[in-house]
Amino acid sequence: MKVPVALASRLWVAAQFALIALLCGWPAHWRLSIWVLPPLLLGGGLAAWVLAWNRPGRFNIRPEPKAGASLVTGGPYRRMRHPMYTALLLVMAAAVAASPDAPRALAWLALLLVLHGKARLEERLLLAHWPQYADYRARTWRFIPKPW
């Protein structure tokens, strides 16, 4: 049975937010350590860059392209296709570092898998909407900046 795109989109987003809530709200003793600051600063900085590049109204938490949207390939998207997902993974890695335990680490891995699945759906929809997405996808990596 094939899941309709709108339902699949909502399920990926719901899973993403459930895992974020779990990572941020898991009963824990939060502590600041040297391991918390690098992913927090990198993720926060990248998120700010993405939001600055995507003016209000252009950003979408769901995988479907917004009506009237344009394909964004500059700024933080120049070398990676999903910089906001990368920013989120970095910030959530800081949450794991602030209170390291096995359930929180497993929740982070689950978030990585959910974002991977959501990105695959998003890329399929972007390719159907913009044929030039194929060239962009060929020259960038999904979550990690391509060095050249």
C-alpha positions as CSV (number, residue, x, y, z in Angstrom):
1,M,0.0,0.0,0.0
2,K,1.4,3.3,-1.0
3,V,1.1,6.2,1.5
4,P,-0.2,9.5,0.0
5,V,2.5,12.2,-0.1
6,A,0.6,14.5,2.2
7,L,0.2,11.8,4.8
8,A,3.8,10.7,4.5
9,S,4.9,14.3,4.9
10,R,2.9,14.8,8.1
11,L,4.2,11.5,9.5
12,W,7.8,12.5,8.9
13,V,7.3,15.9,10.5
14,A,5.4,14.4,13.5
15,A,8.2,11.9,14.0
16,Q,10.8,14.7,13.8
17,F,9.1,16.8,16.4
18,A,8.4,13.9,18.7
19,L,12.1,13.0,18.7
20,I,13.1,16.7,19.3
21,A,10.7,16.8,22.3
22,L,12.1,13.5,23.5
23,L,15.7,14.8,23.2
24,C,14.9,18.1,24.9
25,G,12.6,16.8,27.5
26,W,14.0,13.5,28.5
27,P,14.5,13.4,32.3
28,A,18.1,14.3,32.7
29,H,20.6,16.2,34.6
30,W,21.8,18.8,32.1
31,R,25.3,20.0,32.5
32,L,27.4,22.3,30.4
33,S,30.7,20.8,29.2
34,I,33.2,21.4,26.5
35,W,31.4,18.9,24.3
36,V,28.2,20.9,24.3
37,L,29.4,24.2,22.9
38,P,30.8,23.2,19.5
39,P,27.7,21.5,18.1
40,L,25.5,24.1,19.8
41,L,27.3,27.0,18.2
42,L,27.8,25.4,14.8
43,G,24.2,24.2,14.7
44,G,22.8,27.6,15.9
45,G,25.0,29.5,13.5
46,L,24.0,27.3,10.6
47,A,20.3,27.6,11.5
48,A,20.6,31.4,11.7
49,W,22.3,31.5,8.2
50,V,19.5,29.2,6.7
51,L,16.7,31.4,8.2
52,A,18.4,34.6,7.0
53,W,18.8,33.1,3.5
54,N,15.2,31.9,3.4
55,R,13.2,35.0,3.9
56,P,9.9,34.6,5.9
57,G,7.4,32.7,4.0
58,R,9.9,30.7,1.9
59,F,10.8,28.3,4.7
60,N,8.8,25.1,5.0
61,I,9.0,22.4,7.6
62,R,7.1,19.9,5.4
63,P,8.9,18.2,2.5
64,E,6.5,19.5,-0.2
65,P,7.6,22.6,-2.2
66,K,5.5,25.7,-1.3
67,A,3.3,27.2,-4.0
68,G,5.3,29.9,-5.9
69,A,8.6,28.8,-4.3
70,S,11.9,28.9,-6.2
71,L,14.7,26.4,-6.0
72,V,17.3,27.8,-3.5
73,T,20.9,26.7,-4.3
74,G,22.9,29.6,-2.8
75,G,24.1,30.5,0.6
76,P,24.1,27.6,3.0
77,Y,22.6,25.4,0.2
78,R,25.6,25.9,-2.0
79,R,27.4,22.8,-0.8
80,M,24.7,20.8,1.0
81,R,21.0,20.2,0.2
82,H,19.6,20.2,3.7
83,P,21.5,22.6,5.9
84,M,18.6,23.1,8.3
85,Y,18.5,19.3,9.0
86,T,22.2,19.5,9.6
87,A,21.7,22.4,12.0
88,L,19.0,20.5,13.9
89,L,21.2,17.4,14.2
90,L,24.1,19.5,15.5
91,V,21.9,21.2,18.1
92,M,20.4,17.9,19.2
93,A,23.9,16.5,19.4
94,A,24.5,19.2,22.0
95,A,21.5,18.1,23.9
96,V,22.9,14.6,24.0
97,A,26.3,15.9,25.1
98,A,24.6,18.0,27.8
99,S,23.1,14.8,29.3
100,P,24.7,11.8,27.7
101,D,22.8,8.5,28.2
102,A,21.9,5.6,25.9
103,P,18.2,6.4,25.4
104,R,19.1,10.0,24.4
105,A,21.8,8.8,22.0
106,L,19.3,6.3,20.5
107,A,16.8,9.1,20.1
108,W,19.4,11.1,18.2
109,L,20.1,8.2,15.9
110,A,16.4,7.8,15.3
111,L,16.2,11.6,14.5
112,L,19.0,11.1,11.9
113,L,17.0,8.2,10.3
114,V,13.8,10.3,10.3
115,L,15.5,13.3,8.7
116,H,17.1,11.0,6.1
117,G,13.7,9.6,5.2
118,K,12.1,13.0,5.2
119,A,15.0,14.3,3.0
120,R,14.5,11.4,0.5
121,L,10.8,12.3,0.2
122,E,11.6,16.0,-0.2
123,E,14.2,15.4,-2.9
124,R,11.8,13.2,-4.8
125,L,9.2,16.0,-4.7
126,L,11.8,18.7,-5.6
127,L,13.0,16.7,-8.6
128,A,9.4,16.4,-9.8
129,H,8.9,20.1,-9.4
130,W,12.2,21.4,-10.7
131,P,14.1,19.2,-13.2
132,Q,17.3,21.2,-12.6
133,Y,17.3,19.7,-9.1
134,A,19.0,16.7,-10.6
135,D,22.1,18.8,-11.4
136,Y,22.1,20.5,-8.0
137,R,21.8,17.1,-6.3
138,A,24.7,15.7,-8.3
139,R,27.0,18.5,-7.1
140,T,26.0,18.6,-3.4
141,W,25.8,16.2,-0.5
142,R,22.7,15.7,1.6
143,F,23.7,16.7,5.2
144,I,27.5,17.3,5.0
145,P,29.0,20.2,3.0
146,K,30.7,19.0,-0.1
147,P,34.3,20.2,0.0
148,W,34.7,21.2,-3.6
